[in-house]
Amino acid sequence: MSFNRCFENKKVLITGHTGFKGSWLAIWLQQLGAQVYGYALDPLTPDDNFVRCNLAGYIHHTTGDVTDRRALQQVFDTVQPDIAFHLAAQPLVLLSYNDPVNTFSTNIMGVVHFLEAVKRTPSVKAAVNITSDKCYANNEWTWGYRENDPMGGRDPYSASKGCAELVTASYLHSFFQHNACVVASARAGNVIGGGDWAADRIVPDFFRAVKANKSMVLRNPYATRPWQHVLEPLSGYLHLAWRLLEEGQALEGGWNFGPEDNANYSVRYLIEALVAAGAKGSFEIAGEAVKPHEATFLKLDISKAVNYLQWRPALSFLDTVRFTVQGYQAEITGSSNLLAERIKQIHEYTALARLKNIKWAQ
């Protein structure tokens, strides 16, 4: 779990630590020896990874909303963190159609409040804003989007993430050019893995159907996505923070963290792979009812991270599927110590990265 041991005894603040990726990041940082502080809304369900792993007993947990600027600033003032990760967001495309106001408020003003808090807290030396691959203006290209491609988005969620990137770039150039803190943004693809039970997501929907012994209905079976296990982008975020601390403003700005160029697969292919890997489920294709717009084809170009950070994915697609099935099976079968299962996967992932000579794992 190396990263050159840069997180040992560091105070690390995570917004959105009760969410899927945020909870996994909190677990990993705790294992790396960091003092982990979290600011987020309460978990949505008793099945959430934060709850099932009892993370409130292992990290410093504060309940709050990133749209509450004063409350967020108070946490920064109290903690005086060395590093800050912003993951708090409304993360769902379909929900953004039903609640666009909250989506824009959380995903845009939440970033503004986070960066304001970072700017006003001299202790922070590195800050990473986590957005999404959907921040790009999607032209349904067959090649991956690069970090300097235009921001955009047709649906409210994607548009809010494009705006979040513009806000980050504005703050970077307006306020952080001569600041001791270095700011970057990180964009990842469709992240999957045990612990995600969010509504209207393909993999959680599938495993909900498995639990209920029902067949899952695929609403967009031929949409192609850059599927990656949750530990892949998290290794990128941690790697980026480590290098920001070491190299400063040379690495500021946007970074893509996704699978290899040939690792994009359709929704149907993913579900078939989960079944083949031991997930006992089935699916059927939805009818031609009118559905809200979702991108059909989307992938990221990760050459910048590969060449400048020496980061790259550690898992093959089949490894990603295997890790995901194992993660959900540990929950569905009622593992008595789910946190230990998560830590075990982090160790296995790190070992695979070390075998592939990936820089952060050495």
Disulfide bonds with the S-S distance in Angstrom:
none
